[in-house]
Amino acid sequence: MITSIVLIKTDVDQIPETAEKIAALEGVSEVYSVTGAHDLIAMVRVARHDDLADIITGQISKLPGVASTETHIAFRTYSQHDLEAAFAIGLDG
């Protein structure tokens, strides 16, 4: 699974509507409305790199209200939930 973090700048008056449209796209697992230089952060999870291009440049970037995107591809995922599960293996309780 390839995980991509997409930082999105939107028209300020369109943030909720744009977030909902992005969240509805296949491959988008979450969309966060955030403070700072970007308005939204989308988590995109796909099986192939080509799918990223289809979703990010082919769909997200073309949505009305999206001004720009910046994409970061994750090399590894570190999660507190994963660590807790690993330490719990073999424990009765």
C-alpha positions in Angstrom: 0.0 0.0 0.0 1.4 3.4 -1.0 0.5 6.3 1.3 0.6 9.9 0.1 0.0 13.0 2.1 -1.5 15.8 0.0 -1.4 19.4 1.2 -4.1 21.4 -0.4 -4.8 25.1 -0.8 -8.4 26.0 -1.5 -10.7 28.9 -2.0 -11.4 29.9 1.6 -15.1 30.1 1.1 -15.1 26.6 -0.3 -13.2 24.6 2.3 -16.0 22.4 3.7 -17.5 21.7 0.2 -14.1 20.9 -1.3 -13.1 18.7 1.6 -16.3 16.6 1.2 -15.7 16.2 -2.6 -12.1 15.1 -1.9 -13.2 12.7 0.8 -15.7 11.0 -1.6 -12.9 10.1 -4.1 -11.8 6.5 -4.2 -8.4 6.1 -2.7 -8.8 9.0 -0.3 -9.0 7.7 3.3 -9.2 11.0 5.3 -9.3 14.7 4.7 -8.4 17.1 7.5 -9.2 20.8 7.7 -6.1 22.4 9.2 -4.5 25.7 10.2 -1.3 27.0 8.6 -0.2 27.5 5.1 -2.6 24.9 3.7 -6.3 24.5 4.1 -6.7 20.7 3.8 -4.6 17.6 4.2 -5.7 14.5 2.4 -4.4 11.0 3.0 -4.4 9.0 -0.2 -3.8 5.2 0.0 -3.4 3.2 -3.2 -1.8 0.0 -4.5 0.1 1.5 -7.4 2.1 4.7 -8.0 0.1 5.3 -11.2 -3.1 5.4 -9.1 -1.6 8.4 -7.3 -1.4 10.4 -10.5 -5.0 9.5 -11.4 -6.3 10.6 -8.0 -4.1 13.6 -7.2 -3.4 15.3 -10.6 -6.4 13.8 -12.4 -9.1 14.4 -9.8 -8.1 16.4 -6.7 -6.3 19.1 -8.6 -9.1 19.5 -11.0 -11.9 20.0 -8.4 -13.5 23.4 -8.3 -12.1 25.3 -5.3 -8.7 23.6 -5.3 -6.0 26.2 -5.9 -2.9 24.0 -5.5 -1.6 20.8 -4.1 1.7 19.6 -2.7 2.3 15.8 -2.5 4.5 13.8 -0.1 4.9 10.1 -0.5 5.5 8.1 2.7 8.4 5.7 2.8 7.3 4.0 6.1 4.5 4.3 8.5 5.0 4.5 12.2 1.9 4.2 14.3 1.3 4.0 18.1 -1.5 1.6 17.3 0.9 -0.8 15.5 3.4 -0.6 18.3 0.8 -1.4 20.9 -0.4 -4.4 18.9 3.1 -5.8 18.4 3.9 -5.6 22.2 0.6 -7.3 23.0 1.3 -10.4 20.9 1.4 -13.5 23.2 0.1 -11.7 26.2 -3.1 -13.0 27.9 -5.3 -10.4 29.2 
